[in-house]
Amino acid sequence: MITNGFINQTPLGALCEVIDAFNVDLKGFNENFYRDCTTGHLSTILQSLRMIRTAGKHLEVTFLAIPELNTSFSDFEAMCRWIADNLGADTPLHISRYHPAWQCGIQATPSDLLVALYEKAKINLNYVYLGNLSSNDYESTNCPDCGMLLVERAGYQVIIRGMEQNRCSSCRRIIPGVF
C-alpha cells in the first residue's frame, strides 16, 4: 500500500491485517510545513508509521525533497533520527527529486541537494535511495556491514547479485525484505 499516512487508527489496524507492505510518504518533519502545505498534522503520520511497524509489516518511507519548503537540513536530520529510533535503522528511506508541476514555480530539486540529503540520511539509516534522477548511482542496495552490492537497480531493471536466502553472500548479514 502506498499512502500519505493520513488515516485513523481503526481502519489502519484493519488494513494491517490484510496488507503485507506499506510505503508511507513522510512529506517533511516540521509541524508548520504539514499544517501549511497539507492542512494535516505530522503527529498523525508518525502515529501511522509506528502502528505499521508495531504490526510487523514491511515498511518503507518516501520523502519528496522540495527546495525551499521541506529541505531544511536540521529538520531532515531530525526526521532520519526519528526513523532510526522509532522504526529501526533498517527502514528503507527513498528520497525523491521534486519536479515542478502545474501552477508551481519552484524549480526541480538540484541533484547536489539530493546527494547531500542522502549522505545525511546514511548517518542513521542503512538503506537510503535517491529517486527521480535520470542517471543514478544511489538506487542499488549494498550491505551496510561489508559494502557488497546486493541488489543492482537501473531504472526498472532489478538484478539480485550478492544475496543468498536474505543474507549477504559475503559477510552473512541478514538483509530485511522479501526477495
Secondary structure, DSSP 8 states (H G I E B T S, - for coil): -EE-S---HHHHHHHHTT-SEEEEE---S-HHHHHHHHSS-HHHHHHHHHHHHHTT-EEEEEEEE-TTTS--HHHHHHHHHHHHHHT-TTS-EEEEE----TT-------HHHHHHHHHHHTTT-S-EEEES-SS-SSSSEE-TTT--EEEEEETTEEEE-SEETTEETTT--B--S--
